[in-house]
Amino acid sequence: MIDILFALLAVAAVIWAVTVFYLQGPDLSPFDKSPRLGDSASAPPSMEHLAVVASLAGVNGIIGSTPRRQRIAVLRRYMDTLFDSDQLTAQFTPVDAAGVPAEWVQASGVDSSRRLLYIHGGAFCMGSPRSHRRLTAKFSELANAAVLAIDYRLMPEHPRLAGIEDCRTAYRWMLDNGPDGASAASALFVAGDSAGGNLTLSLLAWIRDQGLRAPNAAVALSPATDGTLGSPSLKSNQPTDPMLGPLFKALTRIPRPLLLWGTWLQTRVRPCDPVVSPVFGDLAGLPPLLVQASEMEMLRDDSRRYVNKALAASSPVTLQTWEHMVHVWQMFHPELPEGRQALAEIGKFLQAKS
């Protein structure tokens, strides 16, 4: 009996050690401070924002009424068709970016020698160039550039690392190819939202480490930066996040060690590996980067910790926050005035770094 007890204690000790030292990663709480890192918009939310919040109840209804096995397919269709009624004037041209499906997005009159890689969000399992045309068309205008919007491989059909590899492949290809054929770019940018923000930050570190030509600037909208799910706002902001809160409420009730082990077993990648959790990486030597996040969203502290750590490493990174906004509220422009305001800030940032 004593031998069995010691064996169980030994197994428990091994599990604890693996969880703490291999899966969880270093303590990031020193980067929870909130210095003034950029502008913070604190005006009351607009009526248009309240309408956006109300519309999200429809999404939650779809989730609640759809069997679990069909949920991803239903959400993908919903996300892809959400803005289909938009009358966009940009030009959308399908392209094969060295094996990665993509499309060139060009607002009227932009300089096609200037290029921006856009990486869409969608929790790594949803989204497409089609779902994000409202944003990619606007980014083309703001950056005076042709936008390469990629259709990277999604989970669960593909492993987590497949989407990362697609982003790297597309960036390499974009260095020497534009909408008019093979040619060097006169300026380069990278941007992404949510999961795409995670992929953007992971890509920036890889570009630096590979010694490739760095982007002139990058933008991350409400990025997920910590795959260990250790940011305090994941729980504290769950009740105030009308988009992510209902979707991930159940996850906040699961003990973190179980989440770490589940993530590792699902992806075969350590949750704290900088490839999937950019906040744990070396954040020195990054290009100019603008991060925007909402103070009410669950991913707020993912942004805060990343920016604080990057600033400590002397990288030129700026955080701008809005007080009351939904996750990736920029998507709801032009109807949403706060979306127009945030995009105007992005435009000023990109123009200053060209």
C-alpha positions in Angstrom: 0.0 0.0 0.0 2.8 2.4 0.9 4.5 1.6 -2.4 1.4 2.4 -4.3 1.1 5.7 -2.4 4.6 6.7 -3.2 4.1 5.7 -6.9 1.0 8.0 -7.1 2.9 10.8 -5.4 5.8 10.4 -7.8 3.4 10.5 -10.8 1.7 13.6 -9.4 5.1 15.3 -8.9 6.1 14.6 -12.5 2.8 15.9 -13.8 3.1 19.1 -11.7 6.7 19.6 -12.8 5.9 19.1 -16.5 2.9 21.5 -16.2 4.9 24.3 -14.4 8.3 24.1 -16.1 7.5 22.7 -19.5 3.9 23.7 -20.5 3.1 26.9 -18.5 6.2 29.0 -19.2 7.7 31.9 -17.2 5.7 34.1 -15.0 4.4 37.1 -17.0 2.8 39.0 -14.1 5.6 41.6 -14.1 4.2 42.8 -17.4 0.7 43.5 -16.1 1.4 47.1 -15.3 -0.6 49.7 -17.3 1.6 52.7 -18.1 0.4 55.1 -20.7 1.5 53.3 -23.8 -0.6 55.2 -26.3 -3.9 56.9 -26.7 -6.9 55.5 -24.8 -10.4 56.3 -26.0 -12.7 56.5 -23.0 -15.8 58.2 -24.3 -19.2 56.4 -23.7 -20.0 53.8 -26.4 -22.0 55.1 -29.3 -25.5 53.9 -30.1 -24.0 52.1 -33.1 -21.8 50.1 -30.7 -24.8 49.1 -28.7 -26.4 47.9 -31.9 -23.3 45.8 -32.6 -23.5 44.3 -29.1 -27.2 43.5 -29.6 -26.5 41.8 -33.0 -24.1 39.4 -31.3 -27.0 37.8 -29.5 -27.9 36.2 -32.9 -24.5 34.6 -33.0 -24.9 33.2 -29.5 -28.3 31.9 -30.6 -26.8 30.0 -33.5 -24.2 28.4 -31.3 -26.8 27.4 -28.7 -29.1 25.8 -31.3 -26.5 24.0 -33.4 -25.2 20.5 -32.5 -21.5 20.6 -31.4 -20.3 18.6 -34.4 -21.9 21.1 -36.9 -20.9 24.2 -35.0 -17.7 25.1 -36.8 -19.2 24.7 -40.2 -22.2 26.9 -39.3 -20.0 29.6 -37.8 -17.7 29.5 -40.9 -20.7 30.1 -43.1 -22.0 32.9 -40.9 -18.6 34.6 -40.7 -18.0 34.4 -44.4 -21.4 35.9 -45.3 -21.7 38.5 -42.5 -20.8 41.4 -44.7 -21.8 40.1 -48.1 -24.1 43.0 -48.6 -21.2 45.5 -48.6 -20.8 47.4 -51.8 -17.0 47.5 -51.9 -15.2 49.3 -54.6 -11.8 47.6 -54.2 -10.6 45.0 -56.7 -10.3 41.4 -55.5 -8.0 39.1 -57.5 -7.4 35.4 -56.6 -3.7 34.4 -56.5 -1.6 31.4 -55.6 1.1 32.6 -53.2 3.6 29.8 -53.6 0.9 27.2 -52.8 -1.0 29.3 -50.3 -4.5 30.4 -51.6 -4.9 34.1 -51.4 -6.3 37.2 -53.0 -4.9 40.6 -53.9 -7.1 43.4 -52.6 -6.5 46.8 -54.2 -8.4 50.0 -53.4 -8.7 52.4 -56.2 -5.5 54.1 -57.2 -3.1 52.5 -54.7 0.6 51.9 -55.3 0.8 48.2 -56.1 4.6 48.2 -55.4 3.6 48.7 -51.7 2.4 45.4 -50.2 0.6 44.4 -47.0 0.1 40.8 -45.8 -3.2 40.5 -44.0 -3.8 37.5 -41.7 -7.5 37.1 -40.8 -8.8 36.1 -37.4 -11.3 33.4 -36.4 -9.9 31.4 -33.5 -7.6 29.5 -35.9 -10.6 27.5 -37.1 -12.8 30.1 -39.0 -12.4 33.1 -41.2 -11.1 33.6 -44.8 -10.2 36.4 -47.1 -13.9 36.7 -48.0 -15.0 37.2 -44.3 -12.5 40.0 -43.9 -12.9 42.0 -47.2 -14.3 44.9 -45.3 -11.0 45.2 -43.4 -8.6 44.3 -46.2 -10.2 46.8 -48.5 -9.8 49.5 -45.9 -6.2 48.5 -45.1 -5.3 48.8 -48.8 -6.6 52.3 -48.7 -4.9 53.2 -45.4 -1.5 51.8 -46.4 -1.8 52.9 -50.1 -0.8 49.3 -50.8 -1.9 46.1 -52.4 -3.1 43.7 -49.7 -2.3 40.0 -49.9 -5.1 38.3 -47.9 -4.2 34.7 -47.3 -6.5 31.7 -46.9 -4.2 29.8 -44.5 -5.0 26.3 -43.4 -7.4 26.1 -40.4 -7.8 23.7 -37.5 -9.1 21.1 -36.9 -8.6 19.8 -40.4 -5.0 20.9 -40.3 -2.4 21.1 -37.4 -1.8 24.4 -35.7 1.6 24.7 -37.3 0.2 24.5 -40.8 -1.3 28.0 -40.6 2.0 29.3 -39.3 3.9 27.8 -42.2 1.4 29.3 -44.7 2.0 32.8 -43.2 5.8 32.4 -43.6 5.5 31.1 -47.1 3.2 33.9 -48.2 5.5 36.6 -46.7 8.5 35.1 -48.5 6.5 35.1 -51.8 5.2 38.7 -51.3 8.8 40.0 -51.0 9.3 39.3 -54.7 5.8 39.2 -56.1 3.0 41.7 -56.5 -0.4 41.9 -58.2 1.4 42.9 -61.5 3.9 40.0 -61.4 7.4 39.4 -60.1 9.0 42.6 -58.7 10.5 43.8 -55.5 8.3 45.7 -53.0 8.9 49.3 -52.3 7.3 49.0 -48.9 6.1 46.1 -46.8 3.5 45.8 -44.0 1.9 43.0 -42.0 -1.4 43.1 -40.1 -3.9 40.8 -38.6 -6.7 40.5 -36.0 -7.3 38.2 -33.1 -5.9 34.8 -34.2 -4.5 36.6 -37.2 -2.8 39.0 -34.7 -1.2 36.0 -33.0 0.1 34.8 -36.4 1.3 38.3 -37.2 3.4 38.6 -34.1 4.7 35.1 -34.5 5.7 36.0 -38.1 7.5 39.1 -37.1 9.8 37.2 -34.8 10.5 34.6 -37.5 11.2 37.3 -40.1 13.8 38.8 -37.7 15.4 35.4 -36.9 15.6 34.5 -40.6 17.3 37.7 -41.5 14.6 38.5 -44.1 13.6 42.0 -45.1 11.6 43.4 -42.2 8.2 45.1 -42.7 8.2 48.9 -42.5 5.5 48.5 -39.9 2.9 46.0 -38.5 -0.5 46.2 -36.9 -2.2 43.7 -34.6 -5.9 44.1 -33.6 -6.8 42.4 -30.3 -4.1 39.7 -30.8 -4.0 36.5 -28.8 -0.5 36.3 -27.6 -0.5 33.7 -24.8 -1.5 30.1 -25.6 -1.1 29.1 -22.0 -4.3 31.1 -21.2 -2.6 32.9 -18.4 -3.8 36.5 -18.9 -5.9 37.8 -15.9 -8.4 39.4 -18.2 -9.4 36.0 -19.7 -11.5 35.5 -16.5 -12.0 39.1 -15.2 -13.3 40.4 -18.5 -15.4 37.3 -19.5 -18.6 39.0 -18.2 -17.9 42.2 -20.1 -16.9 40.7 -23.5 -20.1 40.3 -25.5 -18.3 38.5 -28.3 -15.7 36.1 -26.8 -17.4 35.9 -23.4 -20.3 33.6 -24.4 -18.1 31.6 -26.7 -15.4 30.8 -24.2 -17.2 31.0 -20.9 -17.0 27.2 -20.4 -13.2 27.3 -20.8 -12.8 29.8 -18.0 -14.3 27.1 -15.6 -11.7 24.5 -16.5 -8.6 24.3 -14.3 -5.7 25.8 -16.1 -3.4 22.7 -15.8 -6.1 20.7 -17.6 -6.2 23.4 -20.4 -2.4 23.3 -20.7 -2.3 19.5 -21.1 -5.3 19.5 -23.5 -3.7 22.1 -25.7 -0.4 20.2 -25.8 -2.1 16.9 -26.6 -4.2 18.6 -29.3 -1.5 20.6 -31.1 1.6 18.7 -30.1 3.2 22.1 -29.4 4.0 23.4 -26.0 1.5 26.1 -25.1 4.4 28.4 -24.0 6.4 27.9 -27.2 6.9 31.4 -28.7 5.9 30.1 -32.1 2.3 29.8 -30.9 2.6 32.2 -27.9 4.6 35.2 -29.1 4.6 36.9 -25.7 7.1 34.2 -24.4 9.6 34.9 -27.2 12.5 37.4 -27.6 10.7 40.7 -28.4 13.9 42.7 -29.2 14.5 44.0 -32.7 10.9 44.2 -33.8 9.7 46.6 -36.5 7.4 49.5 -35.5 4.2 47.9 -34.3 0.8 49.2 -33.4 -1.5 47.1 -31.2 -5.1 48.0 -30.6 -7.4 46.4 -28.0 -10.5 47.0 -26.0 -10.4 47.4 -22.2 -13.5 45.2 -21.9 -12.4 42.2 -23.9 -11.0 38.9 -22.7 -7.7 39.3 -24.7 -6.9 42.8 -23.2 -4.0 41.5 -21.1 -2.6 39.4 -23.9 -2.0 42.8 -25.6 -0.9 44.6 -22.5 1.7 41.9 -21.5 3.1 41.6 -25.0 3.5 45.4 -25.4 5.0 45.9 -22.0 7.5 43.1 -22.6 8.4 44.4 -26.1 8.9 47.9 -24.7 11.2 46.4 -22.0 13.2 44.9 -24.9 13.4 48.4 -26.5 11.2 47.5 -29.5 9.1 50.4 -31.0 5.7 49.1 -30.0 2.6 51.2 -29.2 -0.7 50.1 -27.5 -3.9 51.9 -28.1 -7.0 50.9 -26.1 -10.7 51.8 -26.3 -12.8 51.6 -23.2 -16.0 49.9 -24.2 -15.5 48.1 -27.5 -16.2 44.6 -28.6 -13.4 42.3 -29.8 -12.0 43.6 -33.1 -14.5 46.4 -33.3 -12.7 47.8 -36.3 -14.5 45.2 -38.4 -17.8 47.0 -37.9 -16.7 50.2 -39.6 -17.9 52.4 -41.4 -21.2 52.2 -39.4 -19.4 52.1 -36.1 -17.7 55.5 -35.3 -15.2 54.0 -32.9 -14.2 51.7 -35.7 -13.6 54.7 -38.0 -11.6 56.3 -35.2 -9.4 53.3 -34.7 -8.8 52.8 -38.4 -7.9 56.5 -38.7 -5.2 55.9 -36.1 -3.9 52.9 -38.0 -3.8 55.1 -41.2 -1.7 57.7 -39.4 0.6 55.1 -38.1 1.2 53.4 -41.4 1.7 56.6 -43.3 4.3 57.7 -40.7 6.3 54.5 -41.1 6.3 54.3 -44.9 
